[in-house]
Structure formats: structure tokens, C-alpha cells
Amino acid sequence: MDYILILGAGSDIAQELAKLYAEEGYNLYLTSRNLDLLERLAKDLQIRYQIDAKPLFFDATSYETHSEFYQKLTPKPLGAVVAFGYLGDQLKAQKDFNEARKIIETNFLGAVSILEIIANDFEERKAGFIIGISSVAGERGRQSNYIYGAAKAAFSIYLQGLRNRLYRSGVSVLTVKPGFVDTKMTASMKLPKLLTASPAKVAHDIIKAWHKKKDEIYTLWFWRYIMLLIRMIPENIGKRLGW
């Protein structure tokens, strides 16, 4: 059975997604900087689903290592999922560029670096799929998270262009735009329960959209309409609301 590469496999959404792919019989390359977590996840998946799961170290911002990392994958994956990200601290980023850079590099530049390598391979093989987990935060600039939002907006536009580029090669590219999700990354935030998804629900939505070869999804589904309304609010009103 083919392998699927999950970049940022330690995230809550990625772990749920790994279970669903393993349930369908796919082997997995699981990557992050936390090998201890990956080894536990890999063992659990192998025992539970009788598939092969390989834990691999990957640092999204160590760009110089990305080409060698991908070339060493044998066999090459059927598809790749970019699930890594960094919410960061907006207030800290306003005063410390190192924090701003970390947000931008983790959410955008790191993804571009590895995905261009993967895309070149898939384009040559005329097969494969790419899934990128972006965010509704990239739909509108808000003072509370505009650096994170800007990085996610850039990532969404990048995926759109990549999708157009790879279409004639038979390679699909899915952009995922979650709203509020109950994860480790948002544990310190007070999220409205009715608008908040579980990682398992987001993963199920992703798998469903992947099977249907969709270009883009919002999850939960109603975020498409919430963000449509938010984008319609004129900026001179939005800035007065103190978002």
C-alpha cells in the first residue's frame, strides 16, 4: 500500500488524520521535531491498523535540510499533508521581530520550501495529492492576530496557485480553512462551544473533501458563511470594532 507523508504529525488534527488514513490501509511517514511523540503514535497505529508508520524528524524552518529529507523517502509518498503551524504571540511579535519571523516562517515559508520540492516530484510523476491546513484567520486582517493571519493568507494564496499549476499533471491540491478548533494550540483561549470543532471532526471533514477531490473547504462548514459576512464589513467599521 502507498505511503502518505504527514508533515507536522504531532498536531492534534494531524494525529486524527493519521488514524483515518491508517484505517483505510495507507502506510504513513509521520514527521515533526518531537520524535518521542511520533514513535508512540507510530507504534499505536501499527498495532491498531496493521500498517507501516515511520516516525521521522523534520524541522519546517531548516530549509537547507528539506531537499535531502525528501530524497531519502523510499518509496516516495502518494500524497503529502502540511499540518504544522505556529499561532505565536501577537503582542510579543509586535515588539520582537524574532517572534514575528517565527510565525511567518513556520506557517508560510517552511511550507513553501518543502512543498515546492514535493510538487516538482508529483508533477514529474503526474500523480499525487497535497493537502494544506491554512486558517480562516487569513480571510481578514484583525489586530488580535494579524501576523499569523497574514502568514495563513499567504499560504492560502500559495496553495491556490499551486493547485492551478498542478491541475494539468493530475495532482490535486486541497486548501483546508478551519475555524475554531479545540487543540493544544488554542488551549489558553476561551472559544465559543457552538463554533468550535474537535480535531476528529476536522480530520473527518478533510478526508471527506479529499475523497471528493475538492479544491477548498471550511471546517466547520458554516465558517464559509461567517467569513463571507466578516469580509463584507467595511474596513472603516471593522477598525472601530477593535477586532
N, C-alpha and C positions, 0 to 999 in steps of 0.2 A: 504494500500500500504506500501511497505517496506521503511525503513529509510536508508539513506546514510550519513555517517559521513565524514564531510569535516573539516580537521584539518588545521588551518590557513586560515579560510574562509574570512578573511579581505583582502587578497591579490587580486589584480586585476584579475588575471587568475581564482582564486577560485570563485570570485563573478560571473564571466561569466559562469563558470561551474555549479554553483548552479542554475542559471537560466535555463540552458539546462536540468538538472535533474528534476527541478520542472516542466518544460514544458512537460516532459514525465510522470509526475504524481507521482514522488517519494517524500516522506517526507524527511526532512533534519535535521541533527544535525549540527549546524554551530558553530565552535569554534575558539576562538582567545583570546588575552588578552584585546581586545577593545570591551567591551560589548555594548557600545553605538552604535558603527557602526553595530554590529551584530543585535541588536534589530531593527534598521531601515531596514536593509536588510531582516530580517525575516518577518517583517510586510509587506514589499513590495511584497515579494514572496507569502505570504499567500493570500493577496488581489488579486494579479495578476493571480495566478495559482491555487488557491483554494486547497493548500496543507498545511501540518503542517510543520512549521520550528521552531526549538527550538534553541535560542542563548545560548551558554554555554561557561563559562570561561575555558581556557586551556593554560597552560604555558609549552612549549616544553622542557624547561630545568629544570623544577621542577619534576625531575624523581620520587621522592617519592610519588607524587600525582597521577601518571598515572594509577596505578592499580585500585585505588578507583574510579577514574574518569570513567574508562571503565566499571567497575562492576555496576555502578549506571545507566548506559544507559539501559532503558527499553522501548521498546524491543531492543535487540541487532541489530546492523546495518547489512544490506545486504552486504555493502561494505564500504571501507574507502579510502579516498584520502588524501595524505600528500602534502599540498601546502605551508606550512610555510617555510621560509628561511630568510637568512640574508646575504646580499652582503658584508657588512662591509667595512673597510678602510684598504687596503693592507699596505700602508706606516705606518699607525698607528700600525698595527698588528706586523710589523717588530720590533717595539720598545717597544710595550706594550703587554705583553702576555695575559692580560685580554681581549684585543680585538681579538687576535688570538683564544683564548679559546671560546669566544662568537660565532665566525664564525663557528668553528668546532662543538661546542655543538648544535647550532641551526640547522645547515644543516645536521649533521650526527648523533650525539649521541642521541639527542632528538627524532629523527625519529626512531632509532633502539629501544629505550626504549618503545615507545608506540606501535610500530608495532609488537614487539615480543609478547606483551600481546594480541593484536588483532589476530595475526597469530595463536596463541595457541587456541583461541576460534574458529576461522574459520576451523582450522584443525580438531578439535573435532566434529564440526557440519558437516564437509565435504561439505561446501558451502561458497560462498563469493568471493569477489574480492578486490584487493589492487591496488591503483594507486599511484606511487611516482613521484613527479616532481623533476627531477635532473637538469642537465645542460650540454651543450656542453663544458663548462669550465673544466669539469672533463676529457676531452679527451686528453689534452696536458698541461704539466706544462709551465706556462708563468710567467715572473717576475711581470707582472702587476696585477695578481690575483691568485698567486699560492696557497695561503692558502684556499681561497674559492674554487678554483679548486680541491685541494686535498680532501676537505670535500665532494664535489659533486662526485668525482671519487670513494671515499669510499662508498658513498650512492648508486651509480650505481652498484658497485660490490655486495654490500649487497642485493640489490633487485634481482640481478641475482641469487644469492644463495638461497634467499627466494623463488623465482619462482621455482627453481629446487626442493626445499624441499616440497612445497605445491602442486606440479603438481598432484601427485597420490591421493590427497584429493579432487581434483576437484576445487581447489581455484586458480584463475588466478591472476597474478602479472604483471602489466604494468609499464614499465620504460619510462618516458617522458623526452626527452632531447631538451628543447627549445634552440634556438639561441638567437639573439637579440629580445627583446620584449619591447614594449613601455608601461612601467609601472611606478608606483610611485618610485620603487626601482632604476630605471635607468633614472629618470628624469634629473639628473645632467650630464648625459653622452650624447655626440654627436654621435648618432647612424646612420649608413647609411640607408636611407629610403628603398632602394630596398631589403635590407637584414633583415629588421625589421618587425616583426609581431605585430598585435594588440592582446590584451588579448582575445578578442572574437574569433579571428581566431585560436589561440592556443587551446582554450576551445572546439571549434568545431572539431579540429583535435583529441583531446583527446577522445571525445565522440565517434567519428567515429572508432578510434582504439579499444576502449573498446567494442563496439558492435561486432567488428570482432575478439575479444579475442587475440589481438596481444601481443607480448612479449615486444616490444620496438618500439618507434617512435622518429623521429627527427621532429621538427616543428620550422620553415617552413621545408618542405620536403627536400629541396636542401642542408640543413645543413649536412645531412649524407655524401654527396659527398665533401662538403667543408672540413669537418673534416677528411675525408679519405685522402685528399690531404695534409692537415696540418700534419697529423700523419706520412706521408711518407717523410716529410722533415727531413733529418738527424739532430740530436741534435747539432752537431758541427757547422752546418749552422744556425740553429734556434737561438742559443745563440748569434751569431754575428748580427742577425737581431734586437736584442734588444726588443723582444716581452715583 
